[in-house]
Amino acid sequence: MSASYAQDKQDLMRRLRRIEGQIRGVQRMIEEDRYCVDILIQLAAVRAAIDKVGLALIEDHTRGCVRDAVINNRGDEAIDELMDVLAQFLK
């Protein structure tokens, strides 16, 4: 069984590397005693980027794993799992 995000793996990895760079940038900003508001703006950008990765994974999971579960009469279980993960993601 392959991961439902397999077709988007390279894009996800590229996004995560970009986020990693953003985090290093925030660390540098703190080391350099940059203005608090500038740091907070960068943190908001990091959060938005992480949310985009999460939403892409949720979409891949829904279109892949959940759809397959529905086709194979395991839809209720997959939907319950999806709802649980959405509740975690939206906290």
C-alpha positions as CSV (number, residue, x, y, z in Angstrom):
1,M,0.0,0.0,0.0
2,S,1.5,3.4,-1.0
3,A,1.0,6.6,0.9
4,S,-1.9,8.7,-0.4
5,Y,0.5,11.7,-0.7
6,A,3.0,9.8,-2.9
7,Q,2.3,11.9,-6.0
8,D,2.8,15.1,-4.0
9,K,5.8,13.9,-2.0
10,Q,8.4,16.1,-3.8
11,D,6.2,19.2,-3.5
12,L,5.6,18.5,0.2
13,M,9.4,18.0,0.8
14,R,10.1,21.2,-1.0
15,R,7.6,23.1,1.1
16,L,9.0,21.5,4.3
17,R,12.6,22.5,3.3
18,R,11.4,26.1,2.8
19,I,9.7,26.1,6.2
20,E,13.0,24.8,7.7
21,G,14.7,27.7,6.1
22,Q,12.1,30.1,7.5
23,I,12.6,28.7,11.0
24,R,16.4,29.2,10.7
25,G,15.7,32.8,9.6
26,V,13.6,33.3,12.7
27,Q,16.4,31.9,14.9
28,R,18.8,34.4,13.3
29,M,16.4,37.2,13.8
30,I,16.2,36.4,17.5
31,E,20.0,36.0,17.7
32,E,20.3,39.5,16.1
33,D,17.8,41.0,18.5
34,R,15.5,42.0,15.7
35,Y,12.2,43.9,16.4
36,C,9.5,41.7,18.0
37,V,6.9,42.6,15.5
38,D,9.1,41.5,12.6
39,I,9.7,38.2,14.2
40,L,6.0,37.7,14.9
41,I,5.2,38.4,11.2
42,Q,7.7,35.7,10.2
43,L,6.2,33.3,12.7
44,A,2.8,33.9,11.2
45,A,4.3,33.1,7.7
46,V,5.7,29.9,9.1
47,R,2.4,28.9,10.6
48,A,0.6,29.6,7.3
49,A,3.2,27.5,5.4
50,I,2.7,24.6,7.9
51,D,-1.0,24.8,7.5
52,K,-0.7,24.6,3.8
53,V,1.3,21.4,4.1
54,G,-1.3,20.0,6.5
55,L,-4.1,20.8,4.2
56,A,-2.4,19.2,1.3
57,L,-1.9,16.0,3.3
58,I,-5.6,16.1,4.5
59,E,-6.7,16.4,0.9
60,D,-4.5,13.6,-0.3
61,H,-5.7,11.4,2.6
62,T,-9.3,12.2,1.8
63,R,-9.0,11.6,-1.9
64,G,-6.8,8.5,-1.3
65,C,-7.2,6.6,1.9
66,V,-10.8,7.7,2.8
67,R,-12.1,7.1,-0.7
68,D,-10.6,3.6,-0.8
69,A,-12.1,2.9,2.6
70,V,-15.5,4.0,1.5
71,I,-15.2,1.8,-1.7
72,N,-14.2,-1.2,0.5
73,N,-17.1,-0.7,3.0
74,R,-14.8,0.8,5.8
75,G,-16.1,4.3,5.3
76,D,-17.5,5.0,8.8
77,E,-14.2,4.0,10.3
78,A,-12.2,6.2,7.9
79,I,-14.5,9.2,8.3
80,D,-14.2,8.9,12.1
81,E,-10.5,8.9,11.8
82,L,-10.6,11.9,9.5
83,M,-12.8,13.8,11.9
84,D,-10.4,13.0,14.7
85,V,-7.4,14.2,12.8
86,L,-9.2,17.4,11.7
87,A,-10.0,18.2,15.3
88,Q,-6.3,17.8,16.1
89,F,-5.3,19.9,13.1
90,L,-7.7,22.7,13.9
91,K,-6.7,23.1,17.5
